[in-house]
Amino acid sequence: MQSKGVIKFFAIVLAIVCLYQLSFTWVAHHVESNAKIYAKGNPEKETAYLDSISTQPVYPVFNHTYQYCKEKELALGLDLKGGMNVTMQISLAELVKSLSDNNTDPAFNQALSNAEARSKTSQQDYITLFVNEYEKLNPNGKLAPIFSTKESQSRIKFDASNNDVKRYLQDEAKSAVDRSYNILRTRIDKFGVTAPNIQLQSGTNRILIELPGVSDANRVRKLLQGSAKLEFYETFDNSEILNLLGNINNILAAKAKAGTTTKDTTVKTALAKTDTSTAVGGLLNKVAKSKLADTSAKNTKTGNPAVNSPLLNQNMLRPNVYASQDGGIQPAPGPVVGFAAVGDTAKVDRLLNSPDVKSVIPQNVRFLWGVKALPVNDDNSRRFNDKIPRVELYAIKLSGADGGPVLAGDVIADARNDYDQKGSPEVQMTMNTEGAAKWRTVTAAAAADQNNKKAIAIVLDDYVYSAPTVQNEISGGVSSISGSFTVDDTKDLANVLKAGRLPAPARIVEEAIVGPSLGQEAINAGLISCVVGLLVVLVFMIAYYNRAGSVAVVAVFINVFFLFGVLASLGAVLTLPGIAGIVLTLGISVDANVLIYERVREEMAHGKSVRIAVADGFKHAMPSILDSNITTFLTGIILYIFGSGPILGFATTLLIGIITSLFCSLLISRLIFEWMLEKGWDIKFSYPWSDHTFKNAHYAFVKNRFKFYTFSGLFILAGLISIITRGFSLGVDFKGGRTYVVRFEKPVDAQQVRDALDKTYHLTTEVKTFGTTNPQLRITTPYLVDDNSPTADTKAESKLKEGLHLVNNPSQIMSQQKVGPTIASDIKTSAFYSVVFAILIVSLYILIRFRKWQFSLGALIATAHDALLVLSFFSLFNGILPFSLDIDQAFIAAILTVIGYSINDTVVVFDRIREFLNLHNTKADDQKVVINNAINSTLSRTVITALTVIFVLIVLFVFGGEVIRGFSFALLIGVIFGTYSSICVATPVIVDFGKKDLK
């Protein structure tokens, strides 16, 4: 074996990298375990513990913080951890209407309505649909007069063509989606969810959001669907607030000194005796000179530093002061009054909002945090004497009407990122007529004092995005905002400013909620299926291949280690379908070992030594292994491109698993064999009972091909009749609606629940048994699925609880899912194209690889045959088998995986057929006999591989949990049909279409 040193070096490096990446998960879990022990079941104490340690080094040697380790750990998906998965859709209809200044033209409004209806089934973007509908209703109509408003006249002229208007609307739609994404991302970051995921789905007006661990669904809905609130505030200068902070600190110190065990009257007396107007300067001097170190701890006279300085200290709020040349302490100019570590902002808020503190804060003073943490660069590290990310605290002046902002965000006509005369990034902001007049007054007041110019804070959703100092009065409504900005900063700020311009509302069109208890059950089911599946494969390999089987065992263990390490390094999220992908990878990875071992056994049967047989076995098995895995990999790529949600997790693990399996089967296994040979070990590839399995097999597959055609044709015909007459049981993601998994305390009658819910919903409700170990039901209803109002989800859940109450059996909602009709239509379309595309891609690969169209046709017919057989089976046996046979996204993933496996198996058979045809190419050789002999020669490999995969899938079906039972069953049926088709369908097609053109 050549390049053994390179392979060993690469394997060692990969192992070290994987171990390092997986270590973050171990460290993070260790810290969380300590937090649970410390909290003793108190969630608030556990959260407080993790917040306090978030910026502390917890990783040995490298001193990584807990926050860093948490970001690098192998994250669990919602189906394993519990939480909420939401798809937000930006309402482009309302955006278009607002851009027209709510035009009342009948054709315009009818076109909006028609486009909204068509968007539920069409793949075209909404703007194109709207323009097409308008031109249908008014063939000679011009859109420019509708959209050429006072605010947009610089971009849309009155005589612009409809195509120009279309481009303008598409640009505005993209901008609206982008700024909605930025706003939602900021809101989620502030929500405090661990490892949230938010993705802008390219080419659509949808945003995918995953929030692990979230339990309050109503709070999330309110947070995500609330309108963006953009406001402009006057600010206080830091020097005006400094003494107030000192007073607050003294009040808190007096309260802390009084102790938590004293009576309220004692605390009030202590507070009354505190002179809040003194000692401020001394305190700030101490804070500044110590660079926020708690030096008071060294002074026995001052006592506990937390009591003396509960607010203004290193671990809470650092006042914005600096040391002057004379040694005194001076407040830094501007509206920033202090800095706090990201994890400490909630603590500072609690202190500032305590009743004693609020009583001394003037009514026109409000404290707001900056939206972003300061960068941890060299300047800030020297400034704060540490490398902790900090957020600025601003002092806002409530000087507008009713104690609010001086200006609301709806006055913004446009905003864009630009460059000033020096080439530095800035933001150009334009206001409407009303806003320009107010803005002139506000900026004049802010710039009135030449020696103390004030800042205006730009606030979105109660977070300060920028607070530029006003240099001069601004008239005309056009302003430039400059500062130490990057280009990305100005883009974000421009998006924020445009958010005040009646932005397109974002509404939840798809939602899935998984309770933590159901998530824990999924974890247990996944772990059990992984362990049992691994054991089944390993025991079978050792039992069948003797000592050589133990090499496959070692390779599989290494493969699993590498697979998890690569997943962690890529930041992948592990889902239950992802675990299914891992379990399936265990079965498929054995295929390469089986191919190699069967080849080695053939070589040894020719009298070759073990060393030569091993070398030749690896050499001759290589083409089949590569071809079969490449076709499966292509299917995985298609699944990754077209899939969404948990299916992406399955596709990710499948793709990575194929790569690691190839590395371990072809290289690691070879290294182990070379080492064993060097040690002089006696390597055996079978036992006496397994040595002659399928040896000299001579089944008449080619001769009986018409029997196979008849069986497949009749089965598919019966399936098509069933599909036409009975149809399928479509999952909620294919038909739209709301699905709830409900667990009852006692066994429950599904029909009784269905009757109760039908009365409550006044609609037909689908109720199915979900699982066998607990009395659980899966309830699906179309109730309010088209209602996008913020209260629709609450109403639907209330109706469900009302109906369940009639059953008189205590119950708990374990998980819920909502899919809007538009999403369902898109999923069905993408599912259809993904299956068709997968079949065509793998058929094209076969054509390129084998250079005979008959092979490609055989592969195409076989894969289409497998897909039709599985679909027929799911229609024929729906309602007969005691578990769900729903057609949903997971089923499509199963179909694509079956296609990949079927091609994998077919390619191996084709490869042997090609080999035999090249060896037996004389006129005396009967082509049908040669092909039949080729099939029989691979029968051992075909059956053994199929058995290992089937064993794994049976384990997955039994132990994998109810969530993926239908998915694993589809795979199981598909693998059986795929094995059958590779021998009995794909090859006979080659015979009947090939004639004499194959040699």
Solvent accessible surface area in square Angstrom, and as a share of the most:
residue,aa,sasa,rsa
1,M,64,0.29
2,Q,163,0.73
3,S,70,0.45
4,K,58,0.25
5,G,52,0.50
6,V,103,0.59
7,I,20,0.10
8,K,105,0.44
9,F,142,0.59
10,F,107,0.45
11,A,14,0.11
12,I,106,0.54
13,V,60,0.34
14,L,35,0.18
15,A,33,0.26
16,I,110,0.56
17,V,65,0.37
18,C,1,0.01
19,L,116,0.58
20,Y,70,0.27
21,Q,33,0.15
22,L,43,0.21
23,S,26,0.17
24,F,2,0.01
25,T,24,0.14
26,W,164,0.58
27,V,6,0.04
28,A,0,0.00
29,H,94,0.42
30,H,92,0.41
31,V,7,0.04
32,E,31,0.14
33,S,52,0.34
34,N,55,0.28
35,A,0,0.00
36,K,122,0.52
37,I,124,0.63
38,Y,113,0.43
39,A,3,0.02
40,K,180,0.76
41,G,72,0.69
42,N,63,0.32
43,P,98,0.62
44,E,142,0.64
45,K,84,0.36
46,E,39,0.18
47,T,78,0.45
48,A,46,0.36
49,Y,52,0.20
50,L,34,0.17
51,D,54,0.28
52,S,58,0.38
53,I,35,0.18
54,S,18,0.11
55,T,27,0.16
56,Q,81,0.36
57,P,80,0.51
58,V,36,0.21
59,Y,21,0.08
60,P,81,0.51
61,V,133,0.77
62,F,122,0.51
63,N,98,0.50
64,H,38,0.17
65,T,40,0.23
66,Y,17,0.06
67,Q,75,0.33
68,Y,80,0.30
69,C,0,0.00
70,K,29,0.12
71,E,121,0.54
72,K,79,0.33
73,E,19,0.08
74,L,20,0.10
75,A,24,0.19
76,L,56,0.28
77,G,5,0.05
78,L,16,0.08
79,D,20,0.10
80,L,3,0.02
81,K,75,0.32
82,G,1,0.01
83,G,0,0.00
84,M,1,0.01
85,N,21,0.11
86,V,0,0.00
87,T,3,0.02
88,M,0,0.00
89,Q,39,0.17
90,I,0,0.00
91,S,21,0.13
92,L,15,0.07
93,A,20,0.15
94,E,71,0.32
95,L,2,0.01
96,V,0,0.00
97,K,82,0.35
98,S,26,0.17
99,L,20,0.10
100,S,3,0.02
101,D,103,0.53
102,N,88,0.45
103,N,44,0.23
104,T,122,0.71
105,D,47,0.24
106,P,109,0.69
107,A,21,0.17
108,F,0,0.00
109,N,45,0.23
110,Q,85,0.38
111,A,0,0.00
112,L,13,0.06
113,S,65,0.42
114,N,37,0.19
115,A,0,0.00
116,E,79,0.35
117,A,65,0.51
118,R,83,0.30
119,S,24,0.16
120,K,73,0.31
121,T,105,0.61
122,S,24,0.16
123,Q,111,0.49
124,Q,88,0.39
125,D,70,0.36
126,Y,18,0.07
127,I,4,0.02
128,T,15,0.09
129,L,0,0.00
130,F,0,0.00
131,V,5,0.03
132,N,50,0.26
133,E,12,0.05
134,Y,6,0.02
135,E,66,0.30
136,K,132,0.56
137,L,78,0.39
138,N,51,0.26
139,P,104,0.66
140,N,142,0.73
141,G,10,0.09
142,K,94,0.40
143,L,0,0.00
144,A,0,0.00
145,P,58,0.37
146,I,14,0.07
147,F,0,0.00
148,S,26,0.17
149,T,27,0.15
150,K,145,0.61
151,E,80,0.36
152,S,11,0.07
153,Q,103,0.46
154,S,93,0.60
155,R,116,0.42
156,I,3,0.02
157,K,122,0.52
158,F,141,0.59
159,D,116,0.60
160,A,14,0.11
161,S,47,0.31
162,N,24,0.12
163,N,95,0.49
164,D,53,0.27
165,V,0,0.00
166,K,50,0.21
167,R,137,0.50
168,Y,16,0.06
169,L,0,0.00
170,Q,61,0.27
171,D,79,0.41
172,E,8,0.04
173,A,8,0.06
174,K,136,0.57
175,S,20,0.13
176,A,0,0.00
177,V,10,0.06
178,D,34,0.18
179,R,0,0.00
180,S,10,0.06
181,Y,44,0.17
182,N,23,0.12
183,I,13,0.06
184,L,4,0.02
185,R,83,0.30
186,T,24,0.14
187,R,23,0.08
188,I,1,0.01
189,D,89,0.46
190,K,71,0.30
191,F,28,0.12
192,G,64,0.62
193,V,22,0.13
194,T,57,0.33
195,A,52,0.41
196,P,48,0.30
197,N,40,0.20
198,I,28,0.14
199,Q,75,0.33
200,L,64,0.32
201,Q,50,0.22
202,S,109,0.70
203,G,83,0.80
204,T,58,0.34
205,N,30,0.16
206,R,24,0.09
207,I,0,0.00
208,L,14,0.07
209,I,0,0.00
210,E,28,0.13
211,L,0,0.00
212,P,16,0.10
213,G,50,0.48
214,V,17,0.10
215,S,96,0.62
216,D,75,0.39
217,A,15,0.12
218,N,80,0.41
219,R,133,0.49
220,V,0,0.00
221,R,7,0.03
222,K,161,0.68
223,L,46,0.23
224,L,2,0.01
225,Q,29,0.13
226,G,35,0.34
227,S,102,0.66
228,A,21,0.16
229,K,94,0.40
230,L,7,0.04
231,E,20,0.09
232,F,0,0.00
233,Y,6,0.02
234,E,36,0.16
235,T,2,0.01
236,F,21,0.09
237,D,16,0.08
238,N,0,0.00
239,S,61,0.39
240,E,88,0.40
241,I,4,0.02
242,L,21,0.11
243,N,99,0.51
244,L,23,0.11
245,L,0,0.00
246,G,0,0.00
247,N,34,0.18
248,I,0,0.00
249,N,0,0.00
250,N,21,0.11
251,I,14,0.07
252,L,12,0.06
253,A,15,0.12
254,A,12,0.10
255,K,77,0.33
256,A,47,0.36
257,K,163,0.69
258,A,19,0.14
259,G,26,0.25
260,T,142,0.82
261,T,132,0.77
262,T,53,0.31
263,K,158,0.67
264,D,106,0.55
265,T,96,0.56
266,T,63,0.37
267,V,22,0.12
268,K,138,0.58
269,T,65,0.38
270,A,30,0.23
271,L,33,0.17
272,A,85,0.66
273,K,161,0.68
274,T,38,0.22
275,D,77,0.40
276,T,42,0.25
277,S,90,0.58
278,T,67,0.39
279,A,70,0.55
280,V,10,0.06
281,G,42,0.40
282,G,49,0.47
283,L,25,0.12
284,L,4,0.02
285,N,45,0.23
286,K,82,0.35
287,V,11,0.06
288,A,19,0.15
289,K,141,0.60
290,S,21,0.13
291,K,109,0.46
292,L,4,0.02
293,A,54,0.42
294,D,56,0.29
295,T,48,0.28
296,S,11,0.07
297,A,67,0.52
298,K,176,0.74
299,N,67,0.34
300,T,133,0.77
301,K,188,0.80
302,T,40,0.23
303,G,38,0.37
304,N,86,0.44
305,P,30,0.19
306,A,61,0.47
307,V,34,0.20
308,N,53,0.27
309,S,12,0.08
310,P,18,0.11
311,L,0,0.00
312,L,0,0.00
313,N,19,0.10
314,Q,43,0.19
315,N,95,0.48
316,M,32,0.14
317,L,0,0.00
318,R,27,0.10
319,P,0,0.00
320,N,10,0.05
321,V,7,0.04
322,Y,110,0.42
323,A,69,0.53
324,S,26,0.17
325,Q,195,0.87
326,D,125,0.65
327,G,40,0.39
328,G,26,0.25
329,I,26,0.13
330,Q,76,0.34
331,P,34,0.21
332,A,19,0.14
333,P,112,0.71
334,G,22,0.21
335,P,14,0.09
336,V,18,0.11
337,V,0,0.00
338,G,0,0.00
339,F,3,0.01
340,A,1,0.00
341,A,11,0.09
342,V,65,0.37
343,G,21,0.20
344,D,16,0.08
345,T,28,0.16
346,A,51,0.39
347,K,47,0.20
348,V,0,0.00
349,D,53,0.28
350,R,150,0.55
351,L,43,0.21
352,L,10,0.05
353,N,92,0.47
354,S,21,0.13
355,P,109,0.68
356,D,44,0.23
357,V,0,0.00
358,K,117,0.49
359,S,90,0.58
360,V,62,0.36
361,I,29,0.15
362,P,63,0.40
363,Q,179,0.80
364,N,63,0.32
365,V,14,0.08
366,R,77,0.28
367,F,32,0.13
368,L,13,0.06
369,W,20,0.07
370,G,4,0.04
371,V,19,0.11
372,K,117,0.50
373,A,42,0.32
374,L,32,0.16
375,P,84,0.53
376,V,73,0.42
377,N,66,0.34
378,D,101,0.53
379,D,92,0.48
380,N,20,0.10
381,S,21,0.13
382,R,166,0.61
383,R,103,0.38
384,F,6,0.02
385,N,99,0.51
386,D,32,0.17
387,K,156,0.66
388,I,40,0.20
389,P,34,0.21
390,R,5,0.02
391,V,8,0.05
392,E,37,0.17
393,L,1,0.01
394,Y,18,0.07
395,A,0,0.00
396,I,0,0.00
397,K,45,0.19
398,L,36,0.18
399,S,54,0.35
400,G,19,0.18
401,A,89,0.69
402,D,156,0.81
403,G,41,0.39
404,G,13,0.12
405,P,36,0.23
406,V,29,0.17
407,L,5,0.02
408,A,48,0.37
409,G,3,0.03
410,D,88,0.46
411,V,6,0.04
412,I,2,0.01
413,A,9,0.07
414,D,43,0.22
415,A,1,0.01
416,R,129,0.47
417,N,53,0.27
418,D,41,0.21
419,Y,114,0.43
420,D,45,0.23
421,Q,196,0.87
422,K,187,0.79
423,G,47,0.45
424,S,47,0.30
425,P,24,0.15
426,E,11,0.05
427,V,0,0.00
428,Q,43,0.19
429,M,1,0.00
430,T,49,0.29
431,M,10,0.05
432,N,37,0.19
433,T,99,0.57
434,E,105,0.47
435,G,0,0.00
436,A,16,0.13
437,A,66,0.51
438,K,95,0.40
439,W,14,0.05
440,R,128,0.47
441,T,94,0.55
442,V,13,0.08
443,T,0,0.00
444,A,34,0.26
445,A,61,0.47
446,A,6,0.04
447,A,8,0.06
448,A,77,0.59
449,D,73,0.38
450,Q,132,0.59
451,N,149,0.76
452,N,59,0.30
453,K,48,0.20
454,K,44,0.19
455,A,4,0.03
456,I,2,0.01
457,A,0,0.00
458,I,3,0.01
459,V,0,0.00
460,L,2,0.01
461,D,32,0.16
462,D,46,0.24
463,Y,57,0.22
464,V,3,0.02
465,Y,46,0.18
466,S,14,0.09
467,A,21,0.17
468,P,31,0.20
469,T,64,0.37
470,V,11,0.07
471,Q,104,0.46
472,N,102,0.52
473,E,82,0.37
474,I,42,0.21
475,S,64,0.41
476,G,67,0.64
477,G,0,0.00
478,V,84,0.48
479,S,6,0.04
480,S,62,0.40
481,I,9,0.05
482,S,63,0.40
483,G,46,0.45
484,S,122,0.79
485,F,45,0.19
486,T,80,0.47
487,V,54,0.31
488,D,97,0.50
489,D,43,0.22
490,T,1,0.00
491,K,98,0.42
492,D,35,0.18
493,L,8,0.04
494,A,5,0.04
495,N,25,0.13
496,V,4,0.02
497,L,0,0.00
498,K,31,0.13
499,A,0,0.00
500,G,9,0.08
501,R,39,0.14
502,L,112,0.56
503,P,38,0.24
504,A,4,0.03
505,P,43,0.27
506,A,14,0.11
507,R,68,0.25
508,I,1,0.01
509,V,11,0.06
510,E,29,0.13
511,E,4,0.02
512,A,27,0.21
513,I,20,0.10
514,V,24,0.14
515,G,15,0.14
516,P,95,0.60
517,S,50,0.32
518,L,17,0.08
519,G,0,0.00
520,Q,91,0.40
521,E,63,0.28
522,A,8,0.06
523,I,38,0.19
524,N,68,0.35
525,A,15,0.11
526,G,1,0.01
527,L,103,0.51
528,I,82,0.42
529,S,0,0.00
530,C,23,0.14
531,V,83,0.48
532,V,40,0.23
533,G,0,0.00
534,L,27,0.13
535,L,96,0.48
536,V,45,0.26
537,V,1,0.00
538,L,11,0.06
539,V,96,0.55
540,F,36,0.15
541,M,0,0.00
542,I,71,0.36
543,A,47,0.37
544,Y,7,0.03
545,Y,0,0.00
546,N,27,0.14
547,R,101,0.37
548,A,0,0.00
549,G,0,0.00
550,S,41,0.27
551,V,3,0.01
552,A,0,0.00
553,V,18,0.10
554,V,66,0.38
555,A,2,0.02
556,V,3,0.02
557,F,104,0.43
558,I,48,0.24
559,N,2,0.01
560,V,31,0.18
561,F,65,0.27
562,F,5,0.02
563,L,1,0.01
564,F,52,0.21
565,G,0,0.00
566,V,33,0.19
567,L,3,0.01
568,A,4,0.03
569,S,51,0.33
570,L,118,0.59
571,G,55,0.53
572,A,17,0.13
573,V,54,0.31
574,L,14,0.07
575,T,14,0.08
576,L,1,0.01
577,P,12,0.08
578,G,0,0.00
579,I,10,0.05
580,A,0,0.00
581,G,0,0.00
582,I,2,0.01
583,V,0,0.00
584,L,3,0.01
585,T,5,0.03
586,L,4,0.02
587,G,0,0.00
588,I,12,0.06
589,S,6,0.04
590,V,0,0.00
591,D,5,0.02
592,A,5,0.04
593,N,2,0.01
594,V,0,0.00
595,L,11,0.06
596,I,1,0.00
597,Y,1,0.00
598,E,20,0.09
599,R,18,0.07
600,V,1,0.00
601,R,30,0.11
602,E,51,0.23
603,E,11,0.05
604,M,65,0.29
605,A,63,0.49
606,H,142,0.63
607,G,68,0.66
608,K,73,0.31
609,S,60,0.39
610,V,42,0.24
611,R,121,0.44
612,I,94,0.48
613,A,0,0.00
614,V,3,0.02
615,A,38,0.30
616,D,29,0.15
617,G,0,0.00
618,F,6,0.02
619,K,138,0.59
620,H,67,0.30
621,A,1,0.01
622,M,71,0.32
623,P,46,0.29
624,S,6,0.04
625,I,0,0.00
626,L,68,0.34
627,D,1,0.01
628,S,0,0.00
629,N,12,0.06
630,I,69,0.35
631,T,0,0.00
632,T,1,0.01
633,F,56,0.23
634,L,45,0.22
635,T,2,0.01
636,G,0,0.00
637,I,60,0.31
638,I,5,0.02
639,L,4,0.02
640,Y,108,0.41
641,I,113,0.57
642,F,68,0.28
643,G,17,0.16
644,S,36,0.23
645,G,17,0.16
646,P,59,0.37
647,I,9,0.05
648,L,46,0.23
649,G,9,0.09
650,F,0,0.00
651,A,0,0.00
652,T,28,0.16
653,T,3,0.02
654,L,3,0.01
655,L,24,0.12
656,I,15,0.07
657,G,0,0.00
658,I,6,0.03
659,I,99,0.50
660,T,7,0.04
661,S,8,0.05
662,L,35,0.17
663,F,27,0.11
664,C,1,0.01
665,S,3,0.02
666,L,17,0.09
667,L,58,0.29
668,I,13,0.07
669,S,1,0.00
670,R,37,0.13
671,L,24,0.12
672,I,34,0.17
673,F,1,0.00
674,E,20,0.09
675,W,121,0.42
676,M,6,0.03
677,L,24,0.12
678,E,111,0.50
679,K,118,0.50
680,G,63,0.61
681,W,112,0.39
682,D,91,0.47
683,I,5,0.02
684,K,107,0.45
685,F,7,0.03
686,S,19,0.13
687,Y,70,0.27
688,P,120,0.75
689,W,166,0.58
690,S,0,0.00
691,D,51,0.27
692,H,120,0.54
693,T,40,0.23
694,F,67,0.28
695,K,97,0.41
696,N,144,0.74
697,A,22,0.17
698,H,136,0.61
699,Y,120,0.45
700,A,41,0.32
701,F,27,0.11
702,V,6,0.04
703,K,164,0.69
704,N,46,0.24
705,R,21,0.08
706,F,121,0.50
707,K,138,0.59
708,F,43,0.18
709,Y,68,0.26
710,T,78,0.46
711,F,98,0.41
712,S,7,0.04
713,G,39,0.37
714,L,112,0.56
715,F,39,0.16
716,I,25,0.13
717,L,98,0.49
718,A,41,0.32
719,G,0,0.00
720,L,74,0.37
721,I,96,0.49
722,S,8,0.05
723,I,42,0.21
724,I,143,0.73
725,T,100,0.58
726,R,133,0.48
727,G,22,0.21
728,F,59,0.24
729,S,14,0.09
730,L,57,0.29
731,G,7,0.07
732,V,13,0.08
733,D,11,0.06
734,F,12,0.05
735,K,86,0.37
736,G,8,0.08
737,G,0,0.00
738,R,7,0.03
739,T,12,0.07
740,Y,4,0.02
741,V,10,0.06
742,V,0,0.00
743,R,46,0.17
744,F,5,0.02
745,E,129,0.58
746,K,110,0.47
747,P,122,0.76
748,V,33,0.19
749,D,80,0.42
750,A,24,0.19
751,Q,89,0.39
752,Q,86,0.38
753,V,0,0.00
754,R,62,0.23
755,D,64,0.33
756,A,9,0.07
757,L,0,0.00
758,D,43,0.22
759,K,144,0.61
760,T,9,0.05
761,Y,6,0.02
762,H,153,0.68
763,L,74,0.37
764,T,115,0.67
765,T,3,0.02
766,E,55,0.25
767,V,5,0.03
768,K,50,0.21
769,T,90,0.53
770,F,13,0.05
771,G,13,0.12
772,T,117,0.68
773,T,125,0.73
774,N,55,0.28
775,P,39,0.24
776,Q,12,0.05
777,L,4,0.02
778,R,50,0.18
779,I,0,0.00
780,T,11,0.07
781,T,1,0.00
782,P,68,0.43
783,Y,36,0.14
784,L,51,0.25
785,V,19,0.11
786,D,90,0.47
787,D,43,0.22
788,N,59,0.30
789,S,42,0.27
790,P,86,0.54
791,T,74,0.43
792,A,1,0.01
793,D,6,0.03
794,T,61,0.36
795,K,106,0.45
796,A,0,0.00
797,E,36,0.16
798,S,59,0.38
799,K,57,0.24
800,L,0,0.00
801,K,109,0.46
802,E,95,0.43
803,G,0,0.00
804,L,10,0.05
805,H,149,0.66
806,L,105,0.52
807,V,10,0.06
808,N,128,0.66
809,N,15,0.07
810,P,72,0.45
811,S,48,0.31
812,Q,109,0.48
813,I,39,0.20
814,M,4,0.02
815,S,14,0.09
816,Q,23,0.10
817,Q,52,0.23
818,K,7,0.03
819,V,0,0.00
820,G,5,0.05
821,P,43,0.27
822,T,18,0.11
823,I,9,0.05
824,A,3,0.02
825,S,17,0.11
826,D,30,0.16
827,I,19,0.09
828,K,90,0.38
829,T,33,0.19
830,S,34,0.22
831,A,10,0.08
832,F,130,0.54
833,Y,118,0.45
834,S,1,0.01
835,V,24,0.14
836,V,57,0.33
837,F,89,0.37
838,A,0,0.00
839,I,18,0.09
840,L,94,0.47
841,I,44,0.22
842,V,0,0.00
843,S,5,0.03
844,L,96,0.48
845,Y,39,0.15
846,I,0,0.00
847,L,69,0.34
848,I,116,0.59
849,R,83,0.30
850,F,10,0.04
851,R,203,0.74
852,K,59,0.25
853,W,130,0.46
854,Q,2,0.01
855,F,5,0.02
856,S,13,0.09
857,L,48,0.24
858,G,0,0.00
859,A,0,0.00
860,L,59,0.29
861,I,57,0.29
862,A,0,0.00
863,T,0,0.00
864,A,30,0.23
865,H,12,0.05
866,D,0,0.00
867,A,8,0.06
868,L,66,0.33
869,L,0,0.00
870,V,0,0.00
871,L,46,0.23
872,S,0,0.00
873,F,29,0.12
874,F,2,0.01
875,S,0,0.00
876,L,47,0.23
877,F,66,0.27
878,N,32,0.16
879,G,74,0.71
880,I,119,0.60
881,L,49,0.24
882,P,124,0.78
883,F,39,0.16
884,S,25,0.16
885,L,2,0.01
886,D,19,0.10
887,I,8,0.04
888,D,35,0.18
889,Q,30,0.14
890,A,24,0.19
891,F,3,0.01
892,I,25,0.13
893,A,0,0.00
894,A,0,0.00
895,I,5,0.02
896,L,1,0.00
897,T,3,0.02
898,V,1,0.01
899,I,0,0.00
900,G,0,0.00
901,Y,7,0.03
902,S,0,0.00
903,I,0,0.00
904,N,3,0.02
905,D,1,0.00
906,T,0,0.00
907,V,0,0.00
908,V,4,0.02
909,V,0,0.00
910,F,0,0.00
911,D,9,0.05
912,R,21,0.08
913,I,0,0.00
914,R,58,0.21
915,E,56,0.25
916,F,37,0.15
917,L,4,0.02
918,N,96,0.49
919,L,122,0.61
920,H,75,0.34
921,N,89,0.46
922,T,80,0.47
923,K,210,0.89
924,A,100,0.77
925,D,44,0.23
926,D,77,0.40
927,Q,22,0.10
928,K,97,0.41
929,V,74,0.43
930,V,9,0.05
931,I,0,0.00
932,N,12,0.06
933,N,52,0.26
934,A,0,0.00
935,I,1,0.00
936,N,8,0.04
937,S,39,0.25
938,T,6,0.04
939,L,10,0.05
940,S,11,0.07
941,R,6,0.02
942,T,0,0.00
943,V,39,0.23
944,I,4,0.02
945,T,1,0.00
946,A,6,0.05
947,L,62,0.31
948,T,0,0.00
949,V,0,0.00
950,I,31,0.15
951,F,66,0.28
952,V,0,0.00
953,L,0,0.00
954,I,76,0.39
955,V,11,0.06
956,L,0,0.00
957,F,39,0.16
958,V,79,0.45
959,F,88,0.37
960,G,0,0.00
961,G,19,0.19
962,E,32,0.15
963,V,74,0.42
964,I,4,0.02
965,R,35,0.13
966,G,22,0.21
967,F,9,0.04
968,S,0,0.00
969,F,20,0.08
970,A,0,0.00
971,L,1,0.00
972,L,22,0.11
973,I,19,0.10
974,G,0,0.00
975,V,3,0.02
976,I,78,0.39
977,F,24,0.10
978,G,0,0.00
979,T,20,0.11
980,Y,45,0.17
981,S,0,0.00
982,S,0,0.00
983,I,13,0.06
984,C,11,0.07
985,V,7,0.04
986,A,0,0.00
987,T,0,0.00
988,P,1,0.00
989,V,8,0.05
990,I,0,0.00
991,V,6,0.04
992,D,37,0.19
993,F,100,0.42
994,G,1,0.01
995,K,140,0.59
996,K,189,0.80
997,D,76,0.39
998,L,9,0.04
999,K,92,0.39
